[in-house]
């Protein structure tokens, strides 16, 4: 005699939390984005007024918002290919041999992915330091002048993105290595018998078989660049002159520093729409690819 | 014969390239640990020294005596432990999705998958307001709650648990075991591979969590290690040694956990059908 309620008992605690903190907030954000809500709401909820789409019109006229969107696009444009190619390359090389040395090396590549961003920012901030940082010392060994890693607007973009790439490859290498375990050995042996070299085997057999993993990593990496937050937040706080202010940093500042909850919510809805559209386009492209 | 030599040479070449890459990747951490043992004077000298000339433990003492890192450490451990409760709830949900047929299963699972696409920036302000409404701001539970369950983990549990043979569950039920006992004594032990991955991932994300402690904890007594560390960033651009010692306290436990369990993590991703 099985109780019909059983599955609901198992599902409900997790679903309740997921709905409360995953789904419900979107509706709340959508509602808040049509109000003038700010810190004064905590004193008296009567201060909150419905203002329609005013937040959105203000947002689209805000040059800071457009700068942050432009920065985010630039980061994604260079960051996504960098992370995908680098992690795929390293995973293929790590998979070349199963001996102890190769296995031991794996851990080194994973370390950046699992360490706390705050610790990472301190370490890189120290490396990037203009007075006593190691990187400028290394440049001076090569006879080059010191560089303003984090205070030159153009270079700061690069420095912040470099840390993100360094940190972003680890998890993707794990995913690619897991996918490589699924490539049947027989295919590779058959190809070797036919006289195919390493290069040819990699590009004609292994990479095509990993299409799904590559697709998955591309999508998740794109989403994470569009949400880019941690590195600029801790290294530059979005500066200098907003050069590293991503869309997420912009929203955080409007929301939690300036307490413009309504305005920031409007921005977050726009960001959500952008991410959803880009993800849908990628999924559509994937489907077209399958039909082919 | 010549091809065998060729392939051995290739392996050697790749090995060397990977070794150099690994050193470059890990270098910031080597630098961090080395600096943690340097006197302040030495950490700001130019040219920098790689190996500490006069190693000292004073910064680790400073962290736990003058600064409140003992308390931050305890708070972090509590947040991680609360995370394990979430892990159990997600395993239960994954089990129900995998092994029961019930009304609403399809759309509930769709909701689970949909939450994976929602960026934290959208939910940040509403979640803060919700927690504030529940009077949970400035509590450790409030810090852990927003990330307690994730769609991705429920998905991984479900994927794995569909492979558990239904006959085993039926046999346990025939023996008179209740549903929760069946889950506890049959399902969980059989899910060890995926549990191992999830335990590691939960530990890492709880230990490292930064955004929610930053937003939710306004009382210094509730700071976690990451927030305490971020404070050091602001006040002490002058003492890299102390900063690096604090960063080491945060990073080294994670490294140990990960290196011990790393093969389960790769295995777990392979099992979840990501190929």
Interface residues (C-beta under 8 A of the other chain):
Chain A: X2 X3 X4 X6 X7 X8 X9 X10 X11 X13 X14 X15 X17 X18 X19 X20 X21 X22 X23 X24 X25 X26 X28 X29 X32 X42 X90 X93 X94 X96 X97 X101 X102 X105 X106 X107 X108 X109 X110 X111 X112 X114 X115 X116 X117 X118 X119 X120 X121 X122 X123 X124 X125 X126 X127 X129 X131 X132 X134 X137 X166 X174 X175 X177 X178 X179 X181 X182 X183 X198 X210 X212 X213 X216 X223 X226 X227 X229 X230 X234 X247 X248 X251 X252 X255 X256 X261 X264 X265 X268 X269 X271 X272 X275 X276 X279
Chain B: X7 X10 X11 X14 X15 X17 X18 X19 X21 X22 X23 X25 X26 X28 X29 X31 X32 X35 X43 X44 X45 X46 X47 X48 X86 X89 X90 X92 X93 X95 X96 X97 X100 X101 X102 X105 X108 X111 X112 X114 X115 X117 X118 X119 X120 X121 X122 X123 X124 X125 X126 X127 X129 X130 X132 X145 X146 X147 X148 X149 X151 X154 X173 X179 X183 X204 X207 X208 X210 X211 X215 X225 X226 X227 X229 X230 X232 X233 X240 X243 X244 X246 X247 X250 X251 X254 X255 X258 X259 X262 X265 X266 X267 X269 X270 X274 X275
